[in-house]
Amino acid sequence: MTAGRLVLVTGAAQGIGAAVVRAFARDGCRVVATDLQDPGVRDQAGVHQRVLDVRDAAAVATAVRDVEESLGPVDVLVNVAGVLRTGPVLECSDADWREVFAVNVDGVFHLSRAVARHMAVRRRGTIVTVASNAGGVPRMAMAAYAASKAAAAHFTRCLGLELAGSGIRCNVVSPGSTDTPMQRGLWTGGADAATTIAGQPAQFKAGIPLGRIAEPEDVADAVLFLCSDRARHITMQDLYVDGGAGLRA
């Protein structure tokens, strides 16, 4: 589907990002796995790792230039890096708000801009941003995260409109509850997974119609599809991978 391409992935140390790295590597791609911490992918064939702070525009520009010079043209960018801060808006600190947007929005902007500048010259490439169904469905105690994911998703679609004439496709994958360290960090007891599947009416949160929590690989497969030639006529779309939890029209 994507064999032979050079793929740059952020947030690659764990969860969905790590699953995306594995999916592209299995498909025969060369992958540059980046994260704020050591991605820990030394044992994966065809995978190169790099520590990268997506909040730092200068560091991002340097990293992208170095990758292009040392490994070749970046064919695919997958923005996965993200952070979560929860709590009521009235208790949200300025620091938490800024941190969420610095990673979840600024990071997507920094990487997408740096990579797209090279792609535009070559008139080819694919960008996928992993957002969240919280970006389209209001969530209690998740305003900062939800707003940041909505911003990242809409930025990516606007970018896709600007770059369509250059043959570059930009899409979004929006997961729901997925079995990752971020998801498990929200749980406090053994029944939390079942509660997530059933829904929480007191918080106006629908359950998951398919009756299961997603695995990171479910999201990675959607990313892989959108970056493949099978999706060559798909751009500016937001694909929900949430078992139907979003209940969107």
C-alpha positions in Angstrom: 0.0 0.0 0.0 2.8 2.5 0.9 6.0 0.4 0.5 9.2 2.3 -0.1 8.0 5.7 1.2 9.7 7.8 3.9 7.3 8.5 6.7 7.8 11.0 9.6 5.8 10.2 12.7 5.5 12.4 15.9 4.5 11.1 19.3 6.0 7.7 18.4 7.1 6.5 21.8 3.9 4.9 22.8 0.2 4.3 22.1 -1.2 5.3 18.7 2.1 6.8 17.6 4.0 3.6 18.2 1.3 1.6 16.4 1.6 3.9 13.4 5.3 3.4 13.3 4.9 -0.4 13.4 2.2 -0.3 10.7 4.3 1.6 8.2 7.4 -0.4 9.0 5.5 -3.6 8.3 4.2 -2.2 5.0 7.8 -1.7 3.8 8.3 2.0 4.6 11.3 3.7 6.1 10.1 5.5 9.2 11.5 8.4 11.2 10.0 8.0 14.7 10.1 11.2 16.8 9.0 12.0 20.3 9.9 14.3 23.2 11.3 11.2 24.9 13.4 8.5 23.4 11.1 6.7 21.0 12.7 3.3 21.8 12.4 1.8 18.4 16.0 0.7 17.8 15.0 -2.9 17.3 12.6 -2.2 14.4 14.0 -2.7 10.9 13.9 0.4 8.7 13.0 2.7 11.6 15.1 5.7 12.6 14.5 7.6 15.8 14.9 11.2 16.8 14.1 13.1 20.0 12.1 16.2 18.9 10.1 18.8 20.8 7.2 19.7 18.4 6.7 22.9 20.4 10.0 24.3 19.1 9.5 25.6 15.6 13.3 26.1 15.0 14.1 22.5 16.2 11.3 21.2 13.9 12.6 23.0 10.9 16.1 21.8 11.6 15.0 18.2 12.1 13.0 18.1 8.9 15.9 19.6 6.9 18.3 17.0 8.4 15.9 14.1 7.5 15.5 15.4 4.0 19.3 15.7 3.5 20.3 12.4 5.2 17.4 10.0 4.4 15.6 11.6 1.4 12.3 13.3 0.7 9.6 12.9 3.3 6.6 11.3 1.5 4.3 11.1 4.5 3.9 13.1 7.7 1.7 11.7 10.6 1.1 14.1 13.4 0.3 12.1 16.5 2.1 13.9 19.4 -0.4 15.2 21.9 -1.0 15.9 25.6 -4.2 15.8 27.7 -5.1 18.0 30.7 -8.5 17.4 32.2 -10.8 19.4 34.6 -13.5 22.0 34.5 -12.9 25.2 32.6 -13.3 27.3 35.7 -10.4 25.4 37.2 -8.1 25.3 34.1 -4.9 27.1 34.7 -3.3 29.3 32.0 -0.3 27.0 32.1 -2.3 23.9 31.3 -4.2 25.7 28.5 -1.0 26.9 26.9 0.7 23.5 27.2 -2.2 21.7 25.5 -2.3 24.1 22.6 1.5 24.3 22.3 1.7 20.5 21.7 -1.6 19.7 20.1 -2.0 22.7 17.8 1.4 24.5 17.5 3.1 21.1 17.1 0.9 20.2 14.2 1.4 23.6 12.6 5.2 23.5 13.0 5.6 20.0 11.5 3.0 20.4 8.8 4.5 23.7 7.6 8.1 22.5 7.6 7.3 19.2 5.8 4.8 20.8 3.4 7.3 23.4 2.2 9.4 20.5 0.8 6.4 18.5 -0.5 5.0 21.6 -2.4 8.2 21.8 -4.4 8.0 18.2 -5.4 4.2 18.4 -5.9 3.5 15.2 -4.0 3.0 14.0 -0.4 0.5 13.1 2.3 -0.2 14.5 5.7 -2.4 12.9 8.3 -3.2 14.5 11.7 -4.5 12.3 14.5 -7.0 14.4 16.4 -9.9 13.1 18.5 -13.7 12.6 18.4 -13.7 15.1 21.3 -12.9 17.7 18.7 -16.4 17.3 17.2 -18.4 16.2 20.3 -18.4 18.3 23.5 -16.9 16.6 26.5 -17.2 17.4 30.1 -13.9 18.4 31.8 -12.0 18.2 28.5 -12.5 21.7 27.0 -8.8 22.5 26.5 -8.1 19.1 24.9 -11.2 19.1 22.8 -10.7 22.7 21.6 -7.1 21.9 20.7 -8.0 18.8 18.7 -10.8 20.7 16.9 -8.2 23.4 16.0 -5.7 20.8 14.8 -8.3 19.0 12.7 -9.6 22.2 11.0 -6.1 23.5 10.4 -5.2 20.2 8.6 -8.3 20.4 6.4 -7.5 24.1 5.5 -4.0 23.1 4.7 -5.4 20.4 2.5 -7.4 23.0 0.6 -4.3 25.1 0.0 -2.1 22.2 -1.0 -4.6 20.3 -3.2 -3.3 22.1 -6.3 0.1 20.7 -5.6 -1.1 17.2 -5.4 -0.7 17.0 -1.6 -3.5 15.3 0.4 -4.2 16.2 4.0 -6.6 14.2 6.2 -7.6 13.7 9.8 -8.2 10.6 11.8 -10.2 11.1 15.0 -10.1 8.2 17.4 -12.4 7.7 20.3 -11.5 5.8 23.5 -8.4 3.8 22.6 -6.4 1.5 24.9 -3.4 3.8 25.3 -1.5 5.1 28.4 -3.4 8.4 27.9 -6.7 6.6 28.1 -5.7 4.5 31.0 -4.5 7.6 32.8 -8.2 8.7 33.0 -9.3 5.5 34.6 -9.3 4.9 38.4 -10.8 1.5 38.8 -11.3 -1.9 37.2 -14.8 -1.1 35.9 -13.8 2.1 34.0 -13.4 0.3 30.6 -16.9 -1.1 30.9 -18.2 2.3 32.0 -16.6 3.9 28.9 -18.2 1.3 26.6 -21.6 1.7 28.3 -21.6 5.5 28.4 -22.0 8.1 31.1 -25.4 9.8 31.0 -24.5 12.1 33.9 -21.7 13.5 31.8 -23.8 13.5 28.6 -21.4 11.0 27.1 -22.7 8.3 24.7 -21.3 4.8 24.9 -19.6 2.9 22.1 -22.1 1.1 19.9 -19.6 -1.5 18.7 -19.1 -2.5 22.4 -15.3 -2.4 22.6 -12.4 0.0 23.3 -10.2 0.5 20.2 -6.7 -0.9 20.0 -4.0 1.5 18.8 -3.7 -0.7 15.7 -7.3 0.2 14.7 -6.3 3.8 14.5 -3.0 3.0 12.8 -4.8 1.0 10.1 -7.0 4.0 9.3 -3.9 6.2 9.0 -2.2 3.7 6.8 -5.2 3.6 4.4 -5.4 7.4 4.1 -1.7 7.5 3.2 -2.0 4.8 0.6 -2.8 5.0 -3.1 -6.2 3.4 -2.3 -7.1 6.8 -0.9 -5.6 8.9 -3.7 -8.8 10.8 -4.3 -9.5 11.5 -0.6 -8.4 14.8 1.0 -9.7 17.2 3.7 -11.6 14.5 5.4 -12.0 13.7 9.1 -12.4 9.9 9.7 -13.8 9.0 13.0 -12.4 5.7 14.4 -14.5 5.5 17.5 -16.8 2.5 17.2 -19.7 4.9 16.6 -19.3 6.8 19.8 -19.4 10.2 18.0 -22.9 9.5 16.7 -22.3 12.2 14.1 -24.8 13.0 11.3 
